[in-house]
Amino acid sequence: MKQDILNLENKNVGKIDLNDSIFGLEVRADILHRVVLWQLARQQAGTHATKGRSDVALTPAKPFKQKGSGNARQGSRKGAQFRKGGVVFGPVVRSHAHDLTKKFRKLGLKTALSAKAKEGNLIIIDEAKLSAPKTKDLQDKLNACGLKNCLIIDGQEVDVNFALASRNIEGVDVLPTIGANVYDILRREKLVLTTEAVRCLEERLKW
């Protein structure tokens, strides 16, 4: 698959040949859905909790004698039927994460890249570098390219000036190749890859 290479001035500076096994797959919503759920489940804190019988600060002593009071027999004030008693089957601190094989996660990333390419929302640029960390300069360049809502993925590392200039622009995310993931790719309208990012992604996803 052939794709034009642009620069930050929105000028064509060449062409690149994209690997069809990574950027030309059939788009399957079920695969993307499963990978996004896996990512979001891993992000859940799971810190919600309630106090059970063993956690409440009440005496474990029998509240009254077993017989003769006319009340139902009770063994402790910690029961859920008493005020300030423990909660039965309440939430506990836990991880919401579940397993998803590496092979499936890799397929999900390939499918997300293919989806952007098929939609026409994949843009390849020569490099993502700035001479100075000026937000206004980068904003003007992105506006010239028509990039209002986008994810920009660079190579092994993101240029420091580019990262500093972009972090205050709403709707623009910048990641290195190692941080490329399905959720961030899908949540932005445009996907912008540098030529170095394409090389790194094809190396990462070739198997």
C-alpha positions in Angstrom: 0.0 0.0 0.0 1.4 3.4 -1.1 1.0 6.4 1.1 2.1 10.0 0.7 4.6 11.5 3.1 3.9 15.0 4.3 5.9 17.5 6.4 4.6 19.8 9.1 4.1 22.5 6.4 1.5 20.2 4.7 3.7 19.6 1.7 4.3 16.3 -0.1 7.9 15.2 0.4 7.7 11.6 -0.9 5.9 8.2 -0.7 6.2 5.3 1.6 5.2 1.6 1.1 3.1 0.4 4.0 2.9 -3.3 4.9 -0.5 -4.7 4.0 -0.3 -7.3 6.8 -0.3 -4.4 9.3 -2.2 -1.6 7.6 -4.4 -3.5 5.2 -6.3 -6.0 7.4 -10.1 -6.5 7.5 -11.6 -4.2 10.1 -13.3 -6.2 12.8 -15.2 -4.4 15.5 -15.3 -7.4 17.8 -11.5 -7.6 18.0 -11.2 -3.8 18.7 -14.0 -4.1 21.3 -12.3 -6.9 23.2 -8.9 -5.1 23.3 -10.4 -1.8 24.4 -12.3 -3.5 27.2 -9.1 -5.2 28.3 -7.3 -1.9 28.4 -10.0 -0.1 30.3 -10.3 -3.0 32.8 -6.6 -2.7 33.6 -7.1 1.0 34.3 -9.8 0.5 36.9 -8.5 1.2 40.4 -10.7 -1.4 42.1 -10.2 0.4 45.5 -13.9 0.4 46.5 -14.5 -1.4 49.7 -16.9 -1.8 52.6 -16.4 -3.1 56.2 -17.5 -6.7 56.9 -18.1 -8.3 60.3 -14.4 -8.7 60.9 -13.7 -5.0 60.2 -16.3 -3.1 62.2 -15.3 -1.7 65.6 -17.9 -3.4 67.8 -17.7 -5.8 70.6 -17.8 -9.5 69.7 -19.6 -10.2 73.0 -23.1 -11.7 73.0 -25.5 -8.7 73.3 -27.9 -10.5 75.7 -28.4 -13.9 77.1 -29.6 -16.7 74.8 -33.0 -17.4 76.4 -35.6 -15.6 78.4 -35.4 -12.1 76.9 -38.1 -12.6 74.3 -35.8 -11.4 71.5 -34.3 -13.5 68.7 -31.0 -15.1 69.7 -27.9 -13.1 68.7 -24.3 -13.9 68.9 -22.7 -10.5 68.2 -23.5 -6.9 67.5 -21.4 -7.1 64.4 -24.2 -8.7 62.4 -25.6 -6.9 59.3 -29.0 -6.6 61.0 -27.7 -4.2 63.6 -26.9 -0.5 63.2 -23.2 0.0 62.4 -22.9 -3.8 61.7 -20.8 -5.3 59.0 -21.9 -5.3 55.3 -22.7 -8.7 53.8 -21.1 -9.5 50.4 -19.9 -5.9 50.0 -17.3 -4.8 47.4 -13.6 -5.6 48.3 -10.3 -4.2 47.0 -9.5 -6.1 43.8 -8.0 -5.9 40.4 -10.5 -5.8 37.5 -7.8 -6.9 35.0 -8.3 -10.0 32.9 -6.0 -11.9 30.6 -5.7 -11.4 26.8 -3.1 -13.2 24.8 -0.2 -11.3 23.2 -1.2 -12.6 19.9 -4.7 -11.2 20.2 -3.4 -7.8 21.5 -1.1 -7.5 18.6 -3.9 -8.4 16.2 -6.0 -5.7 17.9 -3.3 -3.0 17.3 -2.9 -4.1 13.6 -6.7 -3.9 13.2 -6.8 -0.4 14.7 -4.0 0.8 12.3 -5.9 -0.8 9.4 -9.1 0.9 10.4 -7.5 4.3 10.4 -6.0 3.6 7.0 -9.3 2.4 5.5 -11.1 5.5 6.8 -8.6 7.8 5.2 -7.6 9.1 8.6 -4.0 7.9 8.6 -1.4 10.5 7.9 2.4 9.9 7.5 4.8 12.8 8.2 8.6 12.8 7.7 9.4 13.9 11.3 7.8 15.4 14.4 10.5 17.8 15.5 10.6 21.5 16.5 13.5 23.9 16.9 11.9 25.4 20.0 9.2 24.3 22.4 6.6 26.9 21.2 3.0 25.9 21.4 1.8 28.6 19.1 4.2 27.5 16.3 3.0 23.9 16.6 -0.6 24.9 16.7 -0.2 26.9 13.5 1.4 23.9 11.8 -1.3 21.5 12.9 -4.0 23.9 11.8 -2.3 24.1 8.3 -2.5 20.3 8.2 -6.1 20.3 9.3 -5.3 18.4 12.5 -7.7 19.3 15.3 -8.2 16.0 17.0 -5.3 13.6 16.5 -2.8 11.1 18.0 0.8 11.6 16.9 3.1 8.7 17.2 6.9 9.1 16.9 9.7 6.6 16.9 11.6 5.2 19.9 11.5 8.6 21.6 9.5 11.8 21.2 11.3 15.0 20.4 11.5 17.0 23.7 10.6 20.4 22.0 7.6 18.7 20.2 6.4 17.1 23.4 6.5 20.3 25.4 4.8 22.3 22.7 2.0 19.8 22.2 1.0 19.0 25.8 -1.1 22.2 26.1 -3.0 21.7 22.9 -6.5 20.3 23.4 -7.3 17.2 21.3 -3.7 16.4 20.5 -1.8 13.4 22.1 1.8 12.5 21.4 3.3 9.0 22.1 6.4 7.1 21.3 6.0 3.9 19.4 6.2 1.7 22.5 3.1 3.5 23.8 0.9 2.9 20.7 -2.3 1.3 21.8 -5.8 0.5 20.4 -7.8 2.8 22.8 -5.8 6.0 22.1 -5.7 5.3 18.4 -9.5 4.9 18.2 -10.4 7.8 20.5 -8.8 10.4 18.2 -10.1 11.2 14.7 -6.7 11.3 12.9 -3.7 9.1 13.4 -0.4 10.7 12.5 2.7 8.5 12.2 6.3 9.6 11.5 8.3 7.5 9.0 10.4 6.3 12.0 7.1 5.3 13.8 6.1 3.3 10.7 9.4 1.5 10.7 9.2 0.7 14.5 5.6 -0.5 14.3 6.3 -2.8 11.3 9.3 -4.2 13.3 7.2 -4.6 16.4 4.2 -6.2 14.6 5.9 -8.2 11.9 5.3 -11.6 13.6 
